[in-house]
Amino acid sequence: MELKSHQEKIIKQLVTQEEMLSKLYGYFSEQFPEYGNFWDKLSSEEQRHARLIQKLFDAAKREKIFFDEGKMTTYTLSSFISRMEDILNKAENGEYTMATALICAVDYENSLIEKNIFTHFDSLNDKVKGTLKILQSETINHVDLIRKAQKSYTATGMGL
């Protein structure tokens, strides 16, 4: 089934959202160099997620996979992106501590999981299913990594 224009916009917004999250983690890496490897890993994986979603978008345009946005709307994603722009501005201005950066990161990663954004794509193709599984599992892993960092940081004041 051919993608509708609002579906195309939603998928493009999903790509943008991942790119922005990568940029945020990049800022955190610069601001907290003692945790640079941690933030760089997350940033790199978010960039990879953006590329994978772009590939899913390309496949959906060729009608190789199916996309059902469900209750996800362009308005909701626009609000999410607008909020992320504010967060990026604050991060660029150095307004986060390591503790608040971790809180921000876990909140955003959790929201991605709660939206089940990767379950809106479907395909009979095993490669596509594998890509979707990677996206979902890495996002869940991000939450776990960030929570571990929060616990460690809170317990020691040092973190990782």
N, C-alpha and C positions, 0 to 999 in steps of 0.2 A: 504494500500500500504506500502510495506517495506521501511524503511528509507535507503537512500543512505549514503555512508560513509561521504561525505561532509556535509550532513544534520546532521548527528550525531555530527560531529566536531563543527558545528555551534551551536547546542544546548548546547554542553559541554562548548563552549566559553561563551554562555549566562549565564550559571551557574557561571563560573569563574568571569565574569564581575560583577555579583551581589555580590559574595563573596568579591571581591576586594573593591567594594563600601562600603560594611559593614565594612571592615577593615579600610578604610579611615575614616569613621565616628567614628570608635573606637579610632583612633589616635586623631581626633579632640576633642573627649570627654575627653581624657587624657590631651590634651594641653589647653583646655578651660573648666576647671572643673565647672566654674560658669554656663556653658551651658551644663553640663554633661547629664542631663535628656533629653534635646533636641536631642543631638547627639546619645545618647544611644538608644533612641526610633527609630531613623532612621536606626541605625546600626542593631538593632534587626529585623526590618522589612525587611531590605535587606537580612539578613540571611534567613529569612522566604521565601523571594522571590526565593532565590537560591534553597531551599528545594522544593518549589512548581514547579519550572522549572525542577528540577531533576525528580519529580514525573511525570510531563508531558512527559519528555524524556522516562522514563520507560514505560509509556502507549503507546507512539509512537512506541517504539521498539516492543511492543506486538501487534501493529497495532490496538489499541483501539481508537487512535486519529490520525488525519492527520496533517502533518507539511509541509508547503510550504514556503520555504525561500524567495521567491520573489527575490528582488534585493539584499538581504542581502548576503554578501560573507564572507568566512573565512578570506580573506585578510583584509577586512574592520574591522572585529572584532579583528583580530590580531593587527591592528594599534591602535584600541581603547584600547586594553589590554596593549599594549606597552606604550601608553601614560599614562594609569592609573598606570603602574609600576613606571614611572618617578614621577608622582604625589605622590604616596605612599612613595617613597624615600624622597621627599621634606617634606612631612608631618611627616615622622619618624624623620627627622632632625630638626623639629620645624621651618620650613621656611614659615609657613603661619600665618597670623594674623587672627583674627576672621572674619574680613571683606572679606579677600581673600578666606578664607575657605568657607564662604557662597556663594561667586561668583562661586567658583569651584563646589560646590555641586549643585547649581541650573543649571549650565551649563550641568553637567552630567545627571541630572534627566531630563532636557529638551531634551537632545539628545536621551534618551531612549524613550521618548514620540514621538519625531519626527520620529524615526525609526519604530514606531508602532510594536515593537518586539513581543508583545503578540497577535497581530492579525494574526501571521503566523501559529498559532495552530488553529485547528478546530475540532469540534466533535458534534455529535448529543446528547451526554450525558449532562444532565443538571448540573451535579456535575462539569464536566470539564469546562463548560461554566461559572459556578460560580467562579471557580478558576481563569480563565482568566480575569473575570470582577474584581475580587479582586486585581490581579496584576496590571491591568491598573489603577484602581481607586486609589490604594495606591501610585502608582508612581505619578499620577496627584496631589494627596494630598501632597506628599513630596515637589513638586514644590511650592504649595501654602504655606505650612509651612515655607519653606526656604525663600520665598519672603516676608512673613510677618516678619520673623526674620530680614531680610535685612532692611526693612523699619524701624522697631523698632530700630535696631542697628544704622542705619544712623541718625535717628531723635534724639536719646538720647545718642549715643555713648556707650550705655549699651546693647541694644538689649532686648531679651526675658525678 
